[in-house]
Amino acid sequence: MKEKENEKILKSLASKRRIAIVIFLKNHKEATVGVIAEKINLSFKSTSKHLGILFSADIVEKEQKNTQCFYRFSVQLPELARKIISIL
């Protein structure tokens, strides 16, 4: 079970775009898809897709506030993800 979880985490972080999102969130704590997309120079649709992959690996969590969805690191961030993020 642990191997499968680790594989999912590693695959979710195996993208320069997702690494850019992670670095952005590391520096800004929380942001909307639109803000993240603008800051990393990627389309809204692509950014949303990448955030979905990070969400499915329990790396980020989202919170709906009015009409916007805010993303931040998951409270239950897996230890492997936490270690990788700490060195980025």
C-alpha positions as CSV (number, residue, x, y, z in Angstrom):
1,M,0.0,0.0,0.0
2,K,2.8,2.4,0.9
3,E,4.6,1.8,-2.4
4,K,1.4,2.7,-4.4
5,E,1.0,5.9,-2.4
6,N,4.7,6.8,-2.9
7,E,4.4,6.1,-6.6
8,K,1.3,8.4,-6.9
9,I,3.1,11.2,-5.0
10,L,6.3,10.9,-7.1
11,K,4.3,10.8,-10.4
12,S,2.3,13.9,-9.3
13,L,5.5,15.8,-8.7
14,A,7.2,14.6,-12.0
15,S,6.2,17.7,-14.0
16,K,7.9,21.1,-14.2
17,R,4.5,22.8,-14.2
18,R,3.4,21.0,-11.1
19,I,6.7,21.8,-9.4
20,A,6.2,25.4,-10.4
21,I,2.8,25.3,-8.7
22,V,4.3,23.7,-5.6
23,I,7.0,26.3,-5.4
24,F,4.4,29.1,-5.8
25,L,2.3,27.6,-3.0
26,K,5.3,27.2,-0.8
27,N,6.0,30.9,-1.1
28,H,2.4,32.2,-1.0
29,K,0.6,29.6,1.2
30,E,-2.8,29.9,-0.6
31,A,-4.1,31.1,-4.0
32,T,-6.8,30.7,-6.6
33,V,-6.4,28.9,-9.8
34,G,-6.4,32.2,-11.7
35,V,-3.7,33.7,-9.6
36,I,-1.5,30.6,-9.8
37,A,-2.0,30.4,-13.6
38,E,-1.0,34.0,-14.0
39,K,2.1,33.8,-11.9
40,I,3.4,30.6,-13.5
41,N,2.4,31.7,-17.0
42,L,0.1,28.8,-17.8
43,S,-3.5,28.8,-19.0
44,F,-6.3,28.5,-16.4
45,K,-7.4,25.2,-17.8
46,S,-4.0,23.6,-17.7
47,T,-3.3,25.0,-14.2
48,S,-6.6,23.6,-13.0
49,K,-5.7,20.2,-14.5
50,H,-2.3,20.1,-12.7
51,L,-3.9,21.2,-9.4
52,G,-6.4,18.3,-9.8
53,I,-3.5,15.9,-10.1
54,L,-1.8,17.4,-7.0
55,F,-5.2,17.2,-5.2
56,S,-5.7,13.5,-6.1
57,A,-2.2,12.8,-4.5
58,D,-3.2,14.6,-1.3
59,I,-0.6,17.3,-1.8
60,V,-3.0,20.2,-2.0
61,E,-6.5,20.8,-0.7
62,K,-9.1,23.2,-1.9
63,E,-11.6,25.5,-0.2
64,Q,-14.5,27.1,-2.0
65,K,-14.9,30.8,-0.9
66,N,-17.9,32.4,-2.6
67,T,-17.2,31.9,-6.3
68,Q,-13.5,31.2,-6.1
69,C,-11.6,28.0,-5.2
70,F,-8.5,28.5,-3.1
71,Y,-5.7,25.9,-3.1
72,R,-3.1,25.3,-0.4
73,F,-0.9,22.4,0.9
74,S,-2.9,19.6,2.4
75,V,-3.1,19.5,6.2
76,Q,-2.4,15.8,5.8
77,L,0.5,16.2,3.4
78,P,2.2,12.8,3.0
79,E,5.6,12.7,4.6
80,L,7.3,11.9,1.2
81,A,5.7,15.0,-0.4
82,R,6.7,17.1,2.6
83,K,10.3,16.0,2.3
84,I,10.4,16.7,-1.4
85,I,8.7,20.1,-1.1
86,S,11.2,21.1,1.6
87,I,14.1,20.8,-0.8
88,L,12.5,22.8,-3.6
